[in-house]
Amino acid sequence: MTGFSNPTKSRPLPGGVPFDWPPVTLGHTEIDKVVNEANRQRSAAIGAWLRRMAENWSSLWRRPGRAVPSNLREPKIHA
């Protein structure tokens, strides 16, 4: 019905030559280790990006002076 009676062979195109997939040598524990490592790397990348964003934003308040130069600020009328 689906054309996948043997999961190690598939036909890329109708009438094409069957393709032999290489045997899977990883067990469930090895696959879980790889997935966990990928999740750890993704979390580390997201954490590093968030840290950089927080440092960039916090640097705006640490800088001397103002974020808007005086020639672009409106004059203080009621100061």
N, CA, C and O atoms as a DFTB+ gen file, in Angstrom:
316 C
 N C O
     1  1       0.810      -1.191       0.000
     2  2       0.000       0.000       0.000
     3  2       0.854       1.256       0.000
     4  3       0.639       2.154      -0.813
     5  1       1.824       1.326       0.907
     6  2       2.663       2.515       0.930
     7  2       3.891       2.347       0.052
     8  3       4.568       3.331      -0.250
     9  1       4.198       1.113      -0.370
    10  2       5.385       0.873      -1.160
    11  2       6.602       0.612      -0.312
    12  3       7.706       0.492      -0.844
    13  1       6.435       0.521       1.001
    14  2       7.562       0.301       1.901
    15  2       7.402      -1.044       2.608
    16  3       7.410      -1.107       3.838
    17  1       7.260      -2.105       1.841
    18  2       7.136      -3.421       2.454
    19  2       8.435      -3.814       3.129
    20  3       8.416      -4.502       4.150
    21  1       9.572      -3.386       2.573
    22  2      10.866      -3.628       3.185
    23  2      11.449      -2.262       3.542
    24  3      11.787      -1.496       2.640
    25  1      11.577      -1.931       4.833
    26  2      12.028      -0.584       5.204
    27  2      13.476      -0.293       4.851
    28  3      13.900       0.859       4.932
    29  1      14.256      -1.310       4.458
    30  2      15.647      -1.045       4.088
    31  2      15.793      -0.710       2.620
    32  3      16.892      -0.374       2.177
    33  1      14.722      -0.790       1.852
    34  2      14.770      -0.460       0.427
    35  2      13.664       0.542       0.116
    36  3      12.571       0.475       0.679
    37  1      13.956       1.450      -0.769
    38  2      12.931       2.382      -1.232
    39  2      13.215       2.706      -2.683
    40  3      14.345       2.566      -3.151
    41  1      12.208       3.131      -3.381
    42  2      12.344       3.520      -4.777
    43  2      12.186       5.038      -4.853
    44  3      11.113       5.553      -4.538
    45  1      13.232       5.771      -5.266
    46  2      13.125       7.231      -5.302
    47  2      12.081       7.724      -6.292
    48  3      11.410       8.723      -6.032
    49  1      11.936       7.051      -7.403
    50  2      10.937       7.427      -8.408
    51  2      10.159       6.173      -8.794
    52  3      10.684       5.064      -8.690
    53  1       8.920       6.335      -9.235
    54  2       8.175       5.156      -9.682
    55  2       8.937       4.439     -10.807
    56  3       9.315       5.053     -11.804
    57  1       9.151       3.157     -10.630
    58  2       9.875       2.387     -11.627
    59  2      11.376       2.513     -11.513
    60  3      12.099       1.959     -12.340
    61  1      11.868       3.224     -10.515
    62  2      13.303       3.412     -10.351
    63  2      13.966       2.201      -9.719
    64  3      13.302       1.256      -9.293
    65  1      15.267       2.249      -9.667
    66  2      16.047       1.166      -9.082
    67  2      15.974       1.285      -7.560
    68  3      16.124       2.387      -7.031
    69  1      15.748       0.179      -6.838
    70  2      15.697       0.261      -5.374
    71  2      17.029       0.745      -4.805
    72  3      18.098       0.413      -5.318
    73  1      16.944       1.516      -3.764
    74  2      18.119       2.054      -3.095
    75  2      18.298       1.314      -1.782
    76  3      17.359       1.212      -0.993
    77  1      19.496       0.796      -1.539
    78  2      19.779       0.110      -0.287
    79  2      20.269       1.111       0.749
    80  3      21.307       1.747       0.566
    81  1      19.523       1.247       1.829
    82  2      19.931       2.115       2.915
    83  2      20.998       1.411       3.729
    84  3      20.928       0.195       3.906
    85  1      21.990       2.144       4.231
    86  2      23.000       1.499       5.087
    87  2      22.360       1.052       6.398
    88  3      21.400       1.668       6.860
    89  1      22.875       0.004       6.989
    90  2      22.291      -0.453       8.252
    91  2      22.530       0.559       9.370
    92  3      23.558       1.236       9.402
    93  1      21.592       0.647      10.260
    94  2      21.698       1.549      11.396
    95  2      22.521       0.862      12.465
    96  3      22.184      -0.234      12.912
    97  1      23.604       1.509      12.876
    98  2      24.488       0.904      13.868
    99  2      24.296       1.506      15.245
   100  3      24.933       1.059      16.199
   101  1      23.436       2.510      15.379
   102  2      23.208       3.135      16.674
   103  2      22.013       2.498      17.362
   104  3      20.987       2.227      16.737
   105  1      22.161       2.267      18.638
   106  2      21.043       1.771      19.426
   107  2      20.267       2.927      20.020
   108  3      20.584       4.091      19.779
   109  1      19.248       2.599      20.798
   110  2      18.418       3.653      21.396
   111  2      19.214       4.519      22.361
   112  3      18.998       5.729      22.423
   113  1      20.123       3.924      23.109
   114  2      20.892       4.728      24.072
   115  2      21.827       5.696      23.368
   116  3      21.987       6.831      23.819
   117  1      22.454       5.270      22.260
   118  2      23.338       6.170      21.514
   119  2      22.544       7.299      20.871
   120  3      22.993       8.445      20.844
   121  1      21.369       6.973      20.355
   122  2      20.520       8.015      19.751
   123  2      20.102       9.010      20.823
   124  3      20.108      10.218      20.585
   125  1      19.739       8.512      22.007
   126  2      19.370       9.413      23.103
   127  2      20.536      10.312      23.499
   128  3      20.332      11.489      23.798
   129  1      21.749       9.775      23.507
   130  2      22.919      10.588      23.833
   131  2      23.122      11.702      22.818
   132  3      23.416      12.841      23.183
   133  1      22.964      11.367      21.537
   134  2      23.136      12.375      20.484
   135  2      22.061      13.451      20.601
   136  3      22.356      14.639      20.465
   137  1      20.822      13.046      20.852
   138  2      19.726      14.012      20.982
   139  2      19.942      14.901      22.204
   140  3      19.719      16.110      22.139
   141  1      20.375      14.311      23.315
   142  2      20.635      15.105      24.518
   143  2      21.771      16.099      24.297
   144  3      21.702      17.233      24.771
   145  1      22.803      15.689      23.588
   146  2      23.913      16.600      23.291
   147  2      23.444      17.743      22.387
   148  3      23.841      18.893      22.576
   149  1      22.603      17.422      21.411
   150  2      22.064      18.468      20.530
   151  2      21.208      19.450      21.327
   152  3      21.277      20.659      21.101
   153  1      20.407      18.942      22.252
   154  2      19.596      19.822      23.101
   155  2      20.479      20.699      23.976
   156  3      20.177      21.877      24.172
   157  1      21.577      20.137      24.511
   158  2      22.488      20.912      25.339
   159  2      23.153      22.016      24.534
   160  3      23.271      23.148      25.003
   161  1      23.593      21.686      23.308
   162  2      24.235      22.693      22.461
   163  2      23.258      23.792      22.073
   164  3      23.625      24.966      22.037
   165  1      22.006      23.415      21.781
   166  2      21.010      24.429      21.428
   167  2      20.735      25.339      22.616
   168  3      20.626      26.555      22.456
   169  1      20.621      24.755      23.814
   170  2      20.386      25.563      25.010
   171  2      21.561      26.504      25.273
   172  3      21.367      27.660      25.649
   173  1      22.779      26.001      25.073
   174  2      23.957      26.845      25.281
   175  2      23.987      27.993      24.277
   176  3      24.333      29.119      24.637
   177  1      23.631      27.724      23.036
   178  2      23.625      28.775      22.011
   179  2      22.568      29.827      22.317
   180  3      22.820      31.024      22.177
   181  1      21.394      29.388      22.732
   182  2      20.327      30.342      23.070
   183  2      20.727      31.153      24.302
   184  3      20.502      32.362      24.348
   185  1      21.316      30.497      25.294
   186  2      21.760      31.201      26.494
   187  2      22.825      32.233      26.189
   188  3      22.796      33.339      26.729
   189  1      23.774      31.876      25.319
   190  2      24.828      32.828      24.941
   191  2      24.231      34.018      24.193
   192  3      24.644      35.158      24.407
   193  1      23.277      33.758      23.333
   194  2      22.635      34.852      22.588
   195  2      21.890      35.777      23.551
   196  3      21.980      36.999      23.439
   197  1      21.155      35.188      24.495
   198  2      20.430      36.012      25.464
   199  2      21.386      36.822      26.334
   200  3      21.106      37.979      26.650
   201  1      22.524      36.218      26.727
   202  2      23.517      36.944      27.506
   203  2      24.064      38.128      26.733
   204  3      24.198      39.225      27.275
   205  1      24.386      37.901      25.439
   206  2      24.894      39.004      24.613
   207  2      23.860      40.121      24.491
   208  3      24.203      41.301      24.566
   209  1      22.604      39.749      24.306
   210  2      21.556      40.773      24.188
   211  2      21.427      41.555      25.493
   212  3      21.295      42.779      25.475
   213  1      21.465      40.846      26.629
   214  2      21.355      41.539      27.920
   215  2      22.554      42.454      28.142
   216  3      22.392      43.564      28.649
   217  1      23.750      42.010      27.773
   218  2      24.933      42.866      27.928
   219  2      24.858      44.087      27.027
   220  3      25.238      45.185      27.434
   221  1      24.371      43.904      25.808
   222  2      24.228      45.045      24.904
   223  2      23.223      46.050      25.453
   224  3      23.474      47.255      25.444
   225  1      22.088      45.554      25.928
   226  2      21.079      46.469      26.454
   227  2      21.552      47.123      27.748
   228  3      21.307      48.310      27.965
   229  1      22.226      46.366      28.605
   230  2      22.671      46.971      29.861
   231  2      23.767      47.991      29.625
   232  3      23.941      48.907      30.429
   233  1      24.507      47.850      28.539
   234  2      25.561      48.818      28.261
   235  2      24.980      50.190      27.935
   236  3      25.675      51.198      28.068
   237  1      23.728      50.248      27.514
   238  2      23.111      51.547      27.228
   239  2      23.002      52.389      28.492
   240  3      23.126      53.612      28.428
   241  1      22.771      51.755      29.645
   242  2      22.612      52.492      30.889
   243  2      23.934      52.721      31.599
   244  3      23.985      53.532      32.523
   245  1      24.997      52.047      31.212
   246  2      26.295      52.231      31.851
   247  2      27.114      53.325      31.187
   248  3      28.095      53.798      31.762
   249  1      26.736      53.724      30.014
   250  2      27.539      54.687      29.271
   251  2      27.401      56.077      29.876
   252  3      26.324      56.450      30.342
   253  1      28.478      56.837      29.869
   254  2      28.361      58.220      30.346
   255  2      27.590      59.053      29.321
   256  3      27.649      58.791      28.120
   257  1      26.892      60.025      29.799
   258  2      26.139      60.887      28.899
   259  2      24.755      60.337      28.616
   260  3      24.193      59.571      29.399
   261  1      24.231      60.739      27.500
   262  2      22.881      60.328      27.138
   263  2      22.893      59.514      25.858
   264  3      23.823      59.592      25.056
   265  1      21.839      58.735      25.688
   266  2      21.729      57.917      24.480
   267  2      21.429      58.789      23.257
   268  3      21.836      58.457      22.144
   269  1      20.712      59.914      23.465
   270  2      20.371      60.819      22.367
   271  2      21.296      62.029      22.451
   272  3      21.340      62.696      23.485
   273  1      22.031      62.324      21.390
   274  2      22.943      63.477      21.426
   275  2      22.191      64.782      21.661
   276  3      21.004      64.891      21.353
   277  1      22.892      65.769      22.208
   278  2      22.241      67.035      22.575
   279  2      21.682      67.776      21.363
   280  3      20.681      68.481      21.488
   281  1      22.308      67.632      20.188
   282  2      21.788      68.351      19.021
   283  2      20.495      67.715      18.492
   284  3      19.808      68.325      17.673
   285  1      20.152      66.504      18.944
   286  2      18.900      65.878      18.505
   287  2      17.817      65.939      19.572
   288  3      16.674      65.562      19.310
   289  1      18.159      66.413      20.787
   290  2      17.174      66.516      21.861
   291  2      16.388      67.807      21.733
   292  3      16.885      68.822      21.245
   293  1      15.145      67.734      22.188
   294  2      14.341      68.966      22.204
   295  2      14.776      69.806      23.405
   296  3      15.186      69.254      24.426
   297  1      14.695      71.087      23.298
   298  2      15.106      71.935      24.429
   299  2      14.143      71.746      25.605
   300  3      12.949      71.509      25.422
   301  1      14.704      71.860      26.829
   302  2      13.879      71.731      28.028
   303  2      13.242      73.080      28.320
   304  3      13.915      74.023      28.735
   305  1      11.950      73.158      28.100
   306  2      11.234      74.418      28.259
   307  2      10.956      74.688      29.741
   308  3      11.117      75.822      30.193
   309  1      10.551      73.695      30.487
   310  2      10.121      73.882      31.880
   311  2      11.190      73.421      32.875
   312  3      10.860      73.108      34.019
   313  1      12.431      73.375      32.478
   314  2      13.464      72.894      33.389
   315  2      13.970      73.989      34.298
   316  3      14.846      73.747      35.129
